[in-house]
Amino acid sequence: MTPPTVTVDQEGTVTGNTYDKYNTTNPLAKRLQANFEHTLEELFAKAAPTTLLDVGCGEGVLTHQWAQTPGMKRIVGLDLDDPQLHEAWKGRQHPCLEYVVMKAENLPFAENEFEVATAIEVLEHVPDPEHTVSEMARIASKWLLVSVPREPLWRGLNMARGAYLKDLGNTPGHLNHWSKRSFTQLLGRYGTVVEARSPFPWTMLLVRIGQ
């Protein structure tokens, strides 16, 4: 198992993972991650996309997994320019999958070009999350599927385990912080929040585009 690597740019934006959640051997962390992935699978199945844009795809773990879904015709994963990510993408290829290097602020895609836009553990990192969400809603014709750490629970848990104490439990690169209520309010500006789930300690939303 390769240890996680993190790159932080001048704006504080993080690429990579501070913690290798997909390969953790910690029993509690494995249980929490399994619950997170189960919830995500349920909401993904409800959206049932055939085309998808994954904003902040990281090493491409989920992007590659989704590309293998029956009926998937096109999936694009985007993230920042990071050699470590590029290397990970080489091992996660599929005929309907494309990786692109770009920031999420101004997506070079047409309105309604994808059925679904996702941002899984991403919006806490971006400098202007509301603009990023508006761009996702512009290019998605049906659904947004998003998740973020649930605050202040997330930072409290970090403090309890003695992590990032000098930053009051804030994970490196987390620029934005939402409670479940405030995050639901933000996404509700761009559609109807059909599902608001709370796999501990995250918030996960499925939003139908439009009203």
C-alpha distance (Angstrom), angle and dihedral (degrees) to the residues before:
residue distance angle dihedral
M1 . . .
T2 3.80 . .
P3 3.81 113.7 .
P4 3.80 115.0 -115.8
T5 3.77 117.8 -95.2
V6 3.78 126.5 -154.2
T7 3.79 132.8 -161.0
V8 3.82 121.3 -167.9
D9 3.82 120.2 -166.0
Q10 3.82 127.6 -153.5
E11 3.82 91.5 -86.4
G12 3.78 91.0 54.5
T13 3.81 93.5 -107.4
V14 3.78 112.8 152.1
T15 3.79 127.8 -144.7
G16 3.76 120.3 -168.8
N17 3.79 126.3 19.9
T18 3.79 127.9 -66.1
Y19 3.80 86.9 -152.9
D20 3.81 128.2 30.9
K21 3.80 95.1 -127.1
Y22 3.79 95.0 168.3
N23 3.81 93.7 58.3
T24 3.78 102.8 30.5
T25 3.80 117.3 141.5
N26 3.80 94.3 -162.3
P27 3.85 105.7 114.5
L28 3.81 95.5 -141.9
A29 3.80 93.3 44.5
K30 3.81 90.1 48.6
R31 3.79 90.7 52.6
L32 3.80 93.1 48.9
Q33 3.80 91.8 46.5
A34 3.80 91.6 48.9
N35 3.81 90.2 53.2
F36 3.80 90.1 48.1
E37 3.81 92.0 51.1
H38 3.81 92.9 45.5
T39 3.81 91.1 52.9
L40 3.79 91.0 46.5
E41 3.80 91.3 50.5
E42 3.81 90.6 52.3
L43 3.80 93.5 51.9
F44 3.80 92.6 42.5
A45 3.81 89.6 53.2
K46 3.81 90.0 50.7
A47 3.81 91.1 52.8
A48 3.85 90.1 45.5
P49 3.82 95.7 -171.1
T50 3.78 126.9 -168.0
T51 3.82 91.7 -171.8
L52 3.80 124.5 35.1
L53 3.80 141.7 173.1
D54 3.81 114.6 -153.7
V55 3.80 109.8 -158.9
G56 3.79 112.2 -154.2
C57 3.78 95.3 9.1
G58 3.82 93.4 175.3
E59 3.79 112.3 -169.6
G60 3.81 89.6 -6.6
V61 3.80 98.0 -111.8
L62 3.80 96.2 137.9
T63 3.80 94.1 30.8
H64 3.79 91.5 56.9
Q65 3.80 91.5 44.6
W66 3.80 92.0 52.0
A67 3.81 91.8 46.8
Q68 3.80 88.1 65.7
T69 3.82 93.0 55.9
P70 3.82 111.8 119.5
G71 3.79 109.5 -103.3
M72 3.80 96.1 22.4
K73 3.79 108.4 140.3
R74 3.79 103.6 172.6
I75 3.78 135.4 7.4
V76 3.80 127.3 174.5
G77 3.79 122.6 -166.5
L78 3.78 118.0 -164.2
D79 3.77 133.2 -171.3
L80 3.78 141.9 143.1
D81 3.79 125.6 -66.9
D82 3.80 104.5 -84.2
P83 3.83 124.4 146.9
Q84 3.81 90.6 -146.6
L85 3.81 90.5 58.4
H86 3.79 92.3 45.6
E87 3.78 89.8 54.9
A88 3.82 91.4 49.8
W89 3.81 91.0 49.9
K90 3.80 90.9 57.1
G91 3.78 89.3 66.7
R92 3.82 94.2 46.7
Q93 3.77 107.3 60.0
H94 3.80 133.1 146.5
P95 3.83 133.4 168.3
C96 3.82 93.1 -112.6
L97 3.82 94.5 42.2
E98 3.80 127.2 93.4
Y99 3.81 128.5 176.8
V100 3.79 120.6 -152.4
V101 3.79 132.8 -175.0
M102 3.79 114.6 -131.1
K103 3.76 144.7 108.7
A104 3.79 119.4 -97.6
E105 3.81 97.1 -126.4
N106 3.82 97.5 91.2
L107 3.78 112.8 17.1
P108 3.84 113.2 -155.8
F109 3.79 93.4 -140.7
A110 3.78 131.8 108.6
E111 3.78 124.6 -103.9
N112 3.82 110.0 -81.8
E113 3.82 91.3 3.4
F114 3.83 91.6 140.8
E115 3.78 130.3 38.0
V116 3.79 93.4 -139.5
A117 3.80 135.9 23.6
T118 3.80 119.3 -163.4
A119 3.80 134.4 -167.6
I120 3.79 110.3 -179.9
E121 3.81 112.4 -172.7
V122 3.81 90.6 -20.2
L123 3.81 112.4 102.1
E124 3.79 92.6 70.0
H125 3.82 86.7 65.1
V126 3.82 103.6 47.7
P127 3.82 121.9 94.9
D128 3.84 94.9 -133.4
P129 3.82 108.6 26.1
E130 3.80 96.2 172.7
H131 3.80 91.4 56.2
T132 3.80 90.7 47.3
V133 3.81 90.7 51.5
S134 3.81 90.7 49.0
E135 3.81 89.9 52.8
M136 3.80 90.8 49.1
A137 3.81 90.3 50.3
R138 3.80 90.1 49.6
I139 3.79 95.7 55.6
A140 3.84 96.3 38.3
S141 3.80 119.3 81.8
K142 3.81 99.4 -170.2
W143 3.80 119.7 9.5
L144 3.78 149.2 14.4
L145 3.80 117.3 -154.0
V146 3.80 113.3 -169.7
S147 3.79 141.7 159.3
V148 3.80 135.6 -171.5
P149 3.82 136.3 171.5
R150 3.82 111.2 -83.8
E151 3.79 111.6 -118.4
P152 2.94 143.3 -111.3
L153 3.81 84.1 7.9
W154 3.81 93.9 65.1
R155 3.78 95.2 54.8
G156 3.79 91.2 42.2
L157 3.79 90.7 55.9
N158 3.80 90.8 48.9
M159 3.78 90.3 51.6
A160 3.80 91.2 48.1
R161 3.80 91.0 56.7
G162 3.79 92.3 44.2
A163 3.80 96.3 -108.7
Y164 3.81 126.1 145.4
L165 3.80 91.7 -7.5
K166 3.80 95.0 162.6
D167 3.83 88.1 57.8
L168 3.81 93.4 45.9
G169 3.78 91.5 -107.6
N170 3.80 96.8 -51.2
T171 3.81 111.4 148.9
P172 3.84 112.3 -126.1
G173 3.79 111.0 -89.8
H174 3.80 96.8 18.8
L175 3.80 102.8 133.5
N176 3.81 97.9 163.9
H177 3.80 132.7 47.6
W178 3.80 129.4 -165.2
S179 3.77 138.4 178.1
K180 3.80 114.5 -142.1
R181 3.79 89.3 -101.2
S182 3.80 96.7 50.0
F183 3.81 92.7 45.6
T184 3.79 91.3 49.8
Q185 3.80 89.4 50.7
L186 3.82 91.0 51.8
L187 3.80 94.6 50.6
G188 3.79 91.8 41.4
R189 3.79 89.1 69.9
Y190 3.80 89.3 69.9
G191 3.79 102.4 42.5
T192 3.78 145.7 -37.3
V193 3.79 116.7 -46.6
V194 3.80 99.7 -133.6
E195 3.80 96.0 174.0
A196 3.81 128.3 23.9
R197 3.78 107.7 -179.1
S198 3.79 131.3 178.6
P199 3.80 112.4 -154.4
F200 3.81 99.1 177.4
P201 3.06 117.8 -71.5
W202 3.81 98.7 5.4
T203 3.79 140.6 70.8
M204 3.80 116.5 -133.2
L205 3.81 124.8 -174.6
L206 3.78 136.3 -171.5
V207 3.80 109.9 -160.3
R208 3.80 126.6 -169.9
I209 3.80 108.5 -142.0
G210 3.79 116.0 -116.2
Q211 3.78 128.3 10.3
